[in-house]
Amino acid sequence: MLDSPMTLPRDEPVAGPWTAMSDDEFAGIVLSMARMSPGRPRVVAVDGRSASGKTTLADNLAARVDRSAIIHVDDVAWNEPLFAWADLLADNILAPLRSGEGASFSPPAWAAHGRQGAIDIPAGLGLVIVEGVGASQRELSDLLDAAIWVQSDFLLAQKRGIDRDIAQGVNGTVEQTIAFWHEWMTEELRFLADQKPWERANLIVAGTSTPAIPDHQIAVAAGHLRPAP
């Protein structure tokens, strides 16, 4: 185990010490932490800053749990006002799942902007992962069984996110992509500084490399991070 500081925004405490574990070990801890209730799935949030490694972690977790599904916050938030989508997710997806029902939801912005289809989560699952920035925000706390915060080096995640968006060509030219990223990050920093999701997280996972933790293992630390007294 090693306490390895990262470059973080001033509002976020540094997690640690880190413990190395396999994907299977991590999945077992998550399932035991989010206890099953009869007739409905466990609902676990994977939260973190943009490009922190949330999607990779969620994919790996889902791959190791039978009858699992992932809800990507980006799908719910698509063309909605920034960070103003919690009620859509809660009322139309999480509440039905918690009642043991399936959910099929087409956010209103989809039809308004010509996007077809719906977010479909069947009944009878064992685990549903809610993945994205703000997935564990306090407005959703009563509908979650556990929350994970993915802590990542801020500068490394920023480089990773900008490089990814440039490669995908999703936000225009290189200059437009960089400008968009910084505009988005201004709002994200403000939102997360207010929400402090690391304080509600049951576990912290390192989303960027941590010394003494092999790349093929997950670096995990205790949750409920708060500033040192």
Backbone as a ProteinNet text record, in pm:
[ID]
protein_1_A
[PRIMARY]
MLDSPMTLPRDEPVAGPWTAMSDDEFAGIVLSMARMSPGRPRVVAVDGRSASGKTTLADNLAARVDRSAIIHVDDVAWNEPLFAWADLLADNILAPLRSGEGASFSPPAWAAHGRQGAIDIPAGLGLVIVEGVGASQRELSDLLDAAIWVQSDFLLAQKRGIDRDIAQGVNGTVEQTIAFWHEWMTEELRFLADQKPWERANLIVAGTSTPAIPDHQIAVAAGHLRPAP
[TERTIARY]
84.3	0	88.3	40.6	119.1	27.1	52.8	-22.2	45.6	-18.3	44.3	-33.4	17.2	-55.3	-72	-182.7	-208.2	-224.4	-212.6	-247	-398.7	-458.6	-603.8	-648.7	-772.7	-828.8	-831	-824.9	-804.6	-917.6	-1037	-1150.8	-1147.5	-1068.8	-1073.4	-955.7	-982	-872.4	-806.2	-681.2	-607.4	-645	-681.7	-716.6	-591	-607.7	-499	-505.4	-427.5	-337.3	-413.2	-345.7	-406.4	-375.7	-474	-458.2	-482	-393.2	-406.5	-498.7	-587.1	-673.4	-708.9	-748.8	-787.7	-929.3	-966.3	-1102.6	-1205	-1176	-1270.2	-1283.4	-1172.1	-1177	-1256.8	-1234.2	-1306.5	-1455.9	-1494.2	-1636.2	-1699	-1626.8	-1679.2	-1701.8	-1609.8	-1625.6	-1745.7	-1761.2	-1874.1	-2006.5	-2015.9	-2140.5	-2170.8	-2069.3	-2093.3	-2126.7	-2071.1	-2095.2	-2237	-2280.8	-2416.5	-2507	-2563.1	-2639.1	-2763.6	-2790.8	-2905.1	-3034.9	-3134.6	-3269.8	-3359.1	-3447.9	-3533.6	-3614.9	-3614.7	-3700.8	-3645.6	-3523.3	-3466.9	-3315.9	-3253.1	-3107.1	-3035.8	-2911.3	-2824.6	-2804.6	-2799.4	-2773.6	-2648.4	-2543.2	-2413.1	-2371.9	-2332.5	-2285.7	-2134.4	-2085.6	-1942.9	-1925.7	-1874.9	-1865	-1718	-1692.2	-1555.3	-1551	-1438.6	-1423.5	-1416.5	-1432.6	-1425.1	-1290.4	-1294.6	-1175.9	-1098.2	-1165.9	-1097.9	-1081.8	-1158.5	-1153.8	-1281.6	-1389.8	-1519	-1574.1	-1574.1	-1634.5	-1559.1	-1427.1	-1347	-1376.3	-1382.7	-1412.4	-1551.2	-1650	-1786.5	-1795	-1728.8	-1729.6	-1668.2	-1554.5	-1487.6	-1570.9	-1637.4	-1722.9	-1841.9	-1907.6	-2024.6	-1987.6	-1867.1	-1824.4	-1806.8	-1796.5	-1772.5	-1895.2	-2006.3	-2128.7	-2238.1	-2291.4	-2400.7	-2522.6	-2598.8	-2724.2	-2699.9	-2608.5	-2576.9	-2600.1	-2613	-2631.6	-2570.7	-2537.2	-2478.9	-2571.3	-2597.6	-2665.3	-2557.8	-2540.3	-2443.3	-2513.1	-2465.5	-2524.3	-2525.7	-2424	-2418.6	-2543	-2601.8	-2723.1	-2842.2	-2853.4	-2962.9	-2943.6	-2817.8	-2787	-2775.5	-2785.3	-2763.3	-2856.2	-2795	-2866.7	-2958.6	-2934.6	-3003	-2914.5	-2972.9	-2888.5	-2785.4	-2667.7	-2559	-2599.7	-2581.8	-2603.8	-2744.2	-2841.6	-2980.7	-3070.2	-3016.8	-3086.8	-3118.3	-3087.9	-3104.2	-3247.7	-3344.9	-3484.7	-3523.6	-3468	-3497.9	-3449.6	-3327.1	-3270.6	-3345.1	-3373.7	-3438.4	-3580	-3659.5	-3802.7	-3830	-3750.1	-3783.3	-3703.3	-3592.6	-3510.2	-3484.9	-3427.4	-3388.1	-3507.8	-3608.5	-3725.4	-3794.7	-3819.8	-3877.2	-3788.3	-3657.1	-3567.1	-3573	-3578.3	-3585.2	-3716.6	-3816.6	-3945.7	-3953.6	-3843.8	-3841.1	-3890.8	-3912.1	-3960.4	-3843.3	-3867.1	-3773.7	-3796.9	-3708.4	-3722.3	-3691.5	-3773.7	-3749.8	-3782	-3678.6	-3695.3	-3623.7	-3696.9	-3640.3	-3642.7	-3528.7	-3526.6	-3588.3	-3656.4	-3725.4	-3633.5	-3508.6	-3416.5	-3385.5	-3402.7	-3374.1	-3467.6	-3596.8	-3693.3	-3676.1	-3648.7	-3635.1	-3517.4	-3414.7	-3294.6	-3275.7	-3381.4	-3377.4	-3303.5	-3284.3	-3218.2	-3323.8	-3304.1	-3400.6	-3368.9	-3466.9	-3443.8	-3475.4	-3426.1	-3453	-3344	-3337.2	-3251	-3332.4	-3292.3	-3368.9	-3290.8	-3351.1	-3293	-3398.8	-3377	-3480.7	-3492.2	-3604.4	-3622.6	-3544	-3522.6	-3460.4	-3308.8	-3245.5	-3099.7	-3048.8	-2920.4	-2857.8	-2783.6	-2737.7	-2660.3	-2686.1	-2709.8	-2717.3	-2614	-2526.1	-2420.9	-2459.5	-2460.1	-2485.3	-2349.6	-2308.3	-2172.6	-2173.9	-2096	-2083.6	-2056.1	-2017.4	-1995.1	-2128.1	-2131.3	-2253.8	-2340.6	-2292.1	-2373.1	-2410.9	-2328.9	-2358.4	-2400	-2446.9	-2484	-2590.7	-2592.5	-2677	-2824.6	-2867.9	-3007.8	-3048.9	-2951.7	-2979.2	-2948.2	-2899.5	-2846.7	-2945.9	-3071.7	-3171.7	-3201.7	-3157.5	-3185.4	-3063.3	-2953.1	-2829	-2800.6	-2744.2	-2702.2	-2556	-2476.8	-2336.4	-2284.4	-2173.4	-2112.6	-1961.5	-1903.2	-1758.5	-1712.5	-1607.8	-1546.8	-1415.8	-1399.6	-1276.5	-1188.7	-1083.9	-992.1	-879.6	-852.9	-749.6	-668.5	-545.7	-461.4	-528.7	-551.3	-630.4	-566.4	-436	-369.6	-361.8	-337.8	-332.6	-470.3	-573.9	-709.6	-746.5	-706.5	-735.5	-669.9	-542.7	-473.6	-541.5	-577.5	-643	-776.3	-853.4	-983.7	-974.3	-882.3	-865.6	-817.4	-718.8	-668.3	-780.1	-862.2	-973.5	-1072.6	-1109.4	-1208.6	-1155.1	-1026.6	-966.8	-968.8	-932.2	-930	-1068.8	-1171.8	-1309	-1372	-1312.2	-1364.7	-1502.1	-1530.3	-1666.6	-1695.6	-1590.4	-1614.7	-1545.2	-1535.9	-1481.9	-1331.9	-1268	-1123.7	-1049.5	-918.2	-836.8	-857.1	-853	-868.6	-1008	-1110	-1245.9	-1261.5	-1198.3	-1206.2	-1142.6	-1026.2	-957.7	-1039.9	-1096.6	-1179	-1303.2	-1366.9	-1485.6	-1450.6	-1338.9	-1299.2	-1283.9	-1218.3	-1195.5	-1325.9	-1415.4	-1546.5	-1623.6	-1623.5	-1692.6	-1631.5	-1498.2	-1432	-1460	-1480	-1516.6	-1646.5	-1744.8	-1873.3	-1860.4	-1783.8	-1768	-1699.4	-1594.2	-1524.6	-1617.8	-1699.5	-1794.1	-1895.8	-1947.3	-2047.2	-1989.6	-1872	-1815.2	-1767.5	-1721.7	-1682.5	-1802.4	-1919.7	-2041.6	-2089.7	-2085.4	-2139.2	-2048.3	-1917.3	-1820.4	-1857.6	-1869.1	-1912.4	-1817.1	-1690.4	-1592.9	-1630.2	-1707	-1748.8	-1856.6	-1933.1	-2039.4	-1995.1	-1879.3	-1834.8	-1799.5	-1843.7	-1806.4	-1665.2	-1621.2	-1486.7	-1429.6	-1296.7	-1225.2	-1138.3	-1140.9	-1058	-968.6	-842.4	-749.3	-772	-800.2	-824.4	-702.2	-594.4	-466.1	-362.3	-249.6	-149.6	-107.9	-90.5	-49.3	76.6	184.3	306.9	282.1	351.9	348.4	222.5	131.4	12.5	29.1	38.9	57.3	-57.3	-26.8	-127	-244.2	-221.3	-328.3	-416.5	-390.3	-472.8	-538.4	-641.1	-714.6	-660.1	-635.5	-592.2	-715.9	-740.7	-862.7	-825.6	-902.6	-881.9	-1016.9	-1012	-1134.2	-1206.1	-1336.4	-1417.8	-1444	-1548.9	-1590.5	-1474.9	-1411.4	-1298.6	-1343.1	-1269.4	-1292.2	-1158	-1153.9	-1025.4	-969	-839	-774	-806	-830.1	-862	-744.4
-119.3	0	125	228.2	350	468.8	569.7	694.2	779.3	797.3	864.3	989.4	1108.3	1230.4	1249.3	1308.8	1346.2	1497	1550.2	1690.1	1700	1766.9	1773.7	1917.7	1949.2	2080	2096	2217.5	2242.1	2188.9	2169.8	2126.1	1976.3	1899.3	1753.8	1701.2	1633.6	1575.7	1460.3	1434.6	1325.1	1195.2	1094.5	963.8	883.8	778.6	689	644.4	542.3	466.5	379.9	347	267.4	119.2	36.6	-108.3	-164.4	-252.8	-314.6	-435.1	-447.1	-564.9	-592.5	-716.4	-756	-706	-711.4	-673.9	-761.3	-890	-980.7	-948.7	-919.7	-882.3	-754.3	-659.4	-532.8	-554.4	-633.4	-660.8	-725.2	-816.5	-880.3	-781.7	-686.5	-585.1	-496	-456.5	-370.5	-441.4	-568	-641.7	-661	-682.9	-699.5	-566.9	-460.1	-326.8	-277.9	-304.4	-265.1	-386.5	-403.4	-524	-534.8	-657.5	-686.1	-674.2	-613.5	-610.1	-696.1	-775.3	-864.5	-787.9	-841	-786.3	-669.7	-627.2	-514.1	-527.1	-456.8	-464.5	-375.3	-405.7	-308.3	-191.9	-70.9	47.4	115.8	118.4	170.6	283.3	396.4	510.1	504.6	531.2	550	693.7	775.4	919.8	958.2	1074.5	1123.5	1237.8	1304.1	1414.8	1362.8	1451.2	1412.5	1347.1	1237.1	1162.9	1105.2	1078.7	1022.8	872.1	805.3	660.2	593.1	668.7	616	507.1	533.8	439.7	307.3	313.8	191.5	110.7	178.3	108.6	46.1	120.7	69.4	-50.1	-42.4	-152.9	-278.4	-262.7	-377.1	-438.2	-353.8	-404.3	-479.7	-422.2	-487	-620.8	-628.8	-752.2	-867.1	-836.1	-939.2	-968.8	-909.2	-931	-976	-1094.1	-1143	-1052.2	-1039.5	-963.6	-819.4	-753	-614.1	-523.5	-394.9	-295	-163.6	-78.8	51.8	161.1	259.3	382.4	490.3	542.8	649.8	784.5	858.8	989.4	1078.8	1066.2	1149.3	1131.3	1010.7	988.3	1063.5	1063.9	1136.4	1286.4	1330.8	1474.1	1533.6	1452.3	1498.5	1614.5	1730.4	1853.2	1906.1	1863	1923	2034.3	2128	2227.8	2158.4	2217	2153.6	2117.1	1988.5	1936.3	1963.4	1968.6	1993	1877.1	1755.4	1638.8	1535.2	1564	1463.3	1413.7	1503.6	1462.3	1368	1388.1	1298.1	1156.8	1146.5	1016.6	952.6	1030.7	976.9	928.8	1013.8	983.9	878.4	878.4	794.9	665.5	656.3	535.4	474.9	551.6	493.1	455.6	540.2	506.6	379.2	361.3	234.1	113.3	127.8	17	-19.2	80.7	55.4	-10.6	3.7	-61.2	-199.8	-245.3	-376.9	-380.7	-266.4	-259	-232.3	-254.3	-209.9	-63.1	-6.1	134.6	149.1	225.9	263	410.8	491.7	636.2	704	787	871.4	1015.5	1070.9	1206.7	1305.4	1407.8	1501.4	1568.7	1589.5	1654	1564.6	1433.4	1343.7	1372.8	1373.1	1400	1540.9	1635.8	1774.9	1794.3	1708.3	1723.3	1606.3	1527.8	1424.6	1298.8	1272.4	1148.6	1041.2	926.5	818.5	724.7	640.4	534.6	575.6	494.8	516.7	450.8	489.7	422.5	307.7	185.2	67.3	-13.6	-31.1	-112.6	-214.2	-342.6	-441	-468.6	-523.5	-571.2	-700.9	-740	-867.9	-867	-750.5	-743.1	-756.6	-792.7	-797.8	-670.5	-596.2	-474.3	-374.9	-249.7	-138.7	-36	0.7	98.3	230	337.3	471.7	539.3	567	613.4	752.4	844.4	976.8	1082.9	1200.7	1313.3	1349.5	1345.8	1376.7	1256.5	1135.9	1015.8	994.1	1045.2	1025.8	1155.6	1252.1	1379.7	1359.9	1451.5	1433.4	1420	1476.6	1466.4	1323	1235.4	1095.9	999.7	1049.4	964	859.6	897.2	804.1	689.5	699.7	597.1	510.9	534.3	460.2	369.1	252.6	161	180.6	234.3	261.6	357.7	423.8	518.3	501.1	515.1	507.4	640.1	696.5	816.2	776.3	812	784.2	908.3	897.5	1010.3	999.9	1111	1109.2	1237	1226.5	1344.3	1442.7	1564.1	1660.5	1691.4	1713.9	1750.9	1634.3	1513	1395.9	1366.1	1378.6	1355	1459	1583	1687.6	1656.8	1618.4	1583.3	1464.7	1365.2	1246.9	1284.1	1369.4	1408.7	1490.1	1585.9	1668.2	1582.5	1495.8	1408.2	1318.4	1265.4	1179	1255	1374.7	1451.8	1495.3	1527.8	1563.7	1443.2	1327	1206	1170.7	1193.7	1162.5	1272.4	1390.7	1501.6	1548.9	1541.8	1568.5	1716.5	1798.3	1938.8	2035.6	1996.1	2087	2072.1	2182.2	2183.5	2161.3	2147.6	2132.2	2251.4	2371.5	2491.7	2496.6	2460.3	2459.8	2354.1	2240.4	2133.6	2176.5	2238.7	2284.8	2392.1	2484.9	2591	2532.3	2435.9	2371.4	2300.6	2229	2156.4	2251.3	2364.2	2457	2523.2	2549.6	2604.1	2502.7	2377.4	2271.4	2253.4	2254.6	2229	2339	2460.1	2567.6	2534.7	2485.9	2449.6	2322.6	2226.3	2101.4	2126	2205.9	2236.3	2301.3	2393.5	2460.6	2361.2	2275.3	2176.3	2078.8	2024.6	1926.6	1988.2	2111.9	2179.1	2196	2218.3	2229.2	2093.1	1994	1861	1779.3	1790.7	1711.4	1562.6	1500	1359.6	1263.5	1299.4	1213.2	1194.7	1288.6	1273.5	1166.5	1140.3	1039.9	904.4	899.6	776.4	669.8	547.2	434.9	386.2	400.7	362.1	468.4	481.3	566.1	475.9	498	422	519.7	483.9	568.9	550.3	659.7	653.9	683.4	730	746.3	667.8	642.3	552.9	597	496.1	518.8	436.7	497.1	421.8	299.8	192.3	66.3	-14.6	33.5	-43.4	-83.9	-214	-257.3	-210	-184.2	-132.4	-228	-358.6	-455.6	-475.1	-398.1	-406.7	-272.3	-275.9	-154.9	-101.1	28.8	92.9	146.4	95.5	127	184.4	284.6	345.3	362.8	388.9	410.4	536.2	535.3	647.8	749.3	829.6	935.7	1030.3	1080.1	1171.6	1306.6	1355.9	1491.1	1558.1	1690.9	1758.6	1723.4	1718.8	1691.5	1803.5	1769	1873.8	1965.5
0	0	0	-68.3	-78.6	-89.5	-5.9	-16.5	-122.9	-237.2	-351	-387.2	-354.8	-386.5	-536.8	-575	-713.4	-720.2	-840.6	-862.5	-868.8	-770	-759.1	-739.2	-780.8	-745.8	-593.7	-546.3	-403.6	-316.6	-374.5	-294.6	-264.5	-339.2	-327.8	-246.7	-134.3	-55.8	-131.1	-100.4	-161.3	-91.9	-168.7	-113.2	-82.7	-4.9	25.9	171.3	205.9	119.9	20.2	-91.5	-196.5	-176.4	-205.3	-200.1	-338.9	-383.7	-515.7	-508.5	-606.7	-614.8	-760.2	-786.1	-921.3	-950.8	-1078.5	-1116.7	-1046.7	-1034.6	-969	-820.6	-753.9	-612.4	-593.8	-682	-671.8	-690.5	-789.3	-812	-689.2	-624.8	-504.8	-392.4	-375.8	-271.9	-301	-427	-463.4	-436.1	-472.3	-452.6	-304.5	-224	-80.6	-13.7	-66.8	-11.9	-44.3	-167.3	-209.8	-194.8	-80	-50.7	-137.8	-177.8	-265.5	-187.2	-247.1	-190.9	-278.2	-217.3	-296.9	-400.9	-523.4	-627.1	-704.4	-674.9	-750.6	-757.1	-851.4	-863.9	-763.4	-738.5	-672.3	-769.3	-717.3	-800.4	-746.3	-827.6	-785.6	-879.3	-822.5	-901.8	-916.1	-1037	-1062.5	-1108.7	-1019.6	-1041.3	-1052.7	-1108.8	-1123.3	-1222.3	-1228.1	-1322.2	-1465.7	-1560.1	-1700.3	-1731.1	-1807.7	-1850.2	-1733.4	-1622.8	-1505.8	-1513.1	-1599	-1607.1	-1563.5	-1552.5	-1505.4	-1596.7	-1726.1	-1820.5	-1822.4	-1820.5	-1818.2	-1692.9	-1578.6	-1453.3	-1457.5	-1504.9	-1512.6	-1606.8	-1721.5	-1817	-1756	-1687.9	-1627.8	-1515.7	-1438.7	-1331.7	-1387.9	-1487.3	-1547.5	-1611.2	-1667.8	-1733.8	-1636.2	-1507.6	-1407.1	-1321.4	-1355	-1278.6	-1374.6	-1352.4	-1435.5	-1420.4	-1526.6	-1526.9	-1479.5	-1548.2	-1514.1	-1633.9	-1607.7	-1713.4	-1667.5	-1764.9	-1735.8	-1788.6	-1704.8	-1747.2	-1760.8	-1879.8	-1901.9	-1881.4	-1783.1	-1753.6	-1876.9	-1963	-2083.3	-2170.2	-2168.5	-2247.6	-2188.8	-2057.1	-1991.2	-2006.3	-1996.4	-1996.4	-2135.7	-2238.6	-2376.2	-2410.9	-2441	-2476.4	-2366.5	-2242.2	-2127.9	-2071.5	-1994.9	-1928	-1839	-1827.1	-1754.4	-1611.7	-1578.4	-1444.3	-1391.2	-1482.4	-1442.4	-1484.7	-1479.7	-1531.6	-1424.5	-1298.7	-1193.3	-1183.1	-1198.2	-1187.1	-1300.4	-1420.4	-1532	-1501.7	-1451.5	-1418.2	-1301.8	-1199	-1079.9	-1108.4	-1170.1	-1186.3	-1292.2	-1398.5	-1514	-1524.2	-1449.9	-1458.6	-1320.5	-1229.4	-1101.7	-1014.9	-1009.7	-927.3	-974.8	-1105.1	-1149.7	-1117.1	-1134.6	-1104.1	-956.7	-871.3	-727.1	-687.9	-771.5	-746.1	-807.9	-867.1	-927.7	-1070.2	-1131.4	-1268.4	-1363.8	-1490.7	-1591.8	-1622.9	-1701.6	-1740	-1888.4	-1956.3	-2094.7	-2106.2	-2130.1	-2123	-2238.3	-2309	-2412.6	-2360.8	-2319	-2266.1	-2365	-2316.1	-2405	-2506.7	-2471.8	-2566.8	-2685.6	-2669.5	-2782	-2898.9	-2871.5	-2978.4	-3033.7	-2944.5	-2986.9	-3081.7	-3069.8	-3151.8	-3248.8	-3269.8	-3371.8	-3335.1	-3206.8	-3166.2	-3143.8	-3203.1	-3194.7	-3078.1	-3043.9	-2947.3	-2804.7	-2710.1	-2568.8	-2485.8	-2360.5	-2263	-2204.6	-2232.9	-2192.2	-2089	-1972	-1866.2	-1824.5	-1851	-1820.2	-1671.2	-1632	-1495.5	-1476.8	-1352.6	-1323.4	-1322.4	-1323.8	-1320.7	-1177.3	-1166.5	-1035.7	-1000.7	-1102.2	-1079.6	-1191.2	-1154.6	-1249.4	-1206.2	-1298.9	-1273.3	-1338.6	-1261.8	-1314.4	-1327.8	-1450.6	-1476.9	-1538.1	-1480.1	-1539	-1434.9	-1481.8	-1391.4	-1324.8	-1194.3	-1121.4	-1092.5	-1122.5	-1101.9	-956.4	-864.2	-722.3	-653.5	-730.8	-669.9	-561.9	-467.9	-348.6	-382.3	-495.3	-535.2	-568.5	-590.7	-624.8	-510.2	-399.3	-293.1	-245.1	-232	-179	-275.2	-399.7	-499.6	-531	-459.8	-481.5	-363.2	-392.6	-287.1	-248.7	-337.1	-309.1	-415.3	-382.5	-476.1	-476.1	-593	-612	-672.1	-616.8	-674.3	-740.6	-867.6	-941.9	-932.4	-854.1	-834.6	-936.8	-1004.2	-1108.3	-1102.9	-1147.7	-1158.4	-1254.3	-1208.6	-1285.5	-1420.7	-1422.2	-1547.1	-1644.2	-1591.3	-1678.7	-1737.5	-1654.6	-1705.2	-1810.4	-1787.4	-1885.8	-2019.6	-2016.5	-2141	-2208.2	-2129.6	-2184.1	-2247.4	-2181.4	-2233.4	-2361	-2363.9	-2483.8	-2601.1	-2574.5	-2681.6	-2735.4	-2646.3	-2688	-2774.5	-2730.6	-2805.1	-2941	-2947	-3075.6	-3168.9	-3116.6	-3198.8	-3250.6	-3168	-3207.7	-3292	-3292.4	-3370.5	-3326.6	-3196	-3149.4	-3125.2	-3112.5	-3077.8	-3173.5	-3300.6	-3400	-3417.9	-3448.1	-3471	-3339.5	-3351.1	-3230	-3136.9	-3193.7	-3112.1	-3047.9	-3123.1	-3069.7	-2960.6	-2980	-2880.4	-2749.3	-2756.7	-2635.3	-2566.2	-2643.6	-2585.2	-2518.6	-2585.6	-2528.3	-2397.8	-2397	-2277.2	-2158.8	-2179.3	-2069.2	-2023.3	-2116.5	-2077.8	-1994.6	-2041.6	-1968	-1828.7	-1820.7	-1694	-1592.9	-1639.4	-1547.1	-1475.1	-1549.8	-1490	-1406.1	-1454.5	-1380.2	-1245.9	-1245.1	-1120.8	-1019.7	-1066.6	-977.4	-921	-1008.2	-966.8	-864	-891	-801	-670.3	-674.3	-550.9	-458.8	-516.9	-436.6	-389.1	-477.3	-445.5	-352.9	-369.9	-292.9	-290.9	-407.9	-412.8	-343.8	-331.2	-262.1	-115.4	-58.2	81.4	97	-8.8	-2.1	-58.2	-122.2	-187.6	-85.3	-110.7	-25.6	-53.2	-177.8	-218.7	-311.4	-309.5	-404.1	-490.5	-620.9	-714.5	-789.3	-805.7	-880.9	-1030.3	-1098.4	-1242.2	-1325.9	-1261.7	-1328.9	-1249.5	-1310.9	-1252.3	-1113	-1027.5	-889.7	-862.7	-812.5	-786.7	-698	-728	-652.4	-677.5	-761.7	-799.1	-945.4	-974.5	-1114.3	-1203.8	-1329.6	-1422.9	-1442.6	-1424.5	-1447.1	-1324.5	-1216.6	-1097	-1068.4	-984.5	-948.2	-816.5	-810.2	-686.4	-614.7	-494.1	-419.7	-283.3	-240	-108.3	-39.9	87.6	164.7	116.8	129.6	86.6	194.5	170.7	264.3	294	185.6	197.9	251.3	347.3	399	422.5	418.6	441.8	578.3	586.4	714.4	813	938.4	1037.7	1061.2
[MASK]
+++++++++++++++++++++++++++++++++++++++++++++++++++++++++++++++++++++++++++++++++++++++++++++++++++++++++++++++++++++++++++++++++++++++++++++++++++++++++++++++++++++++++++++++++++++++++++++++++++++++++++++++++++++++++++++++++++++

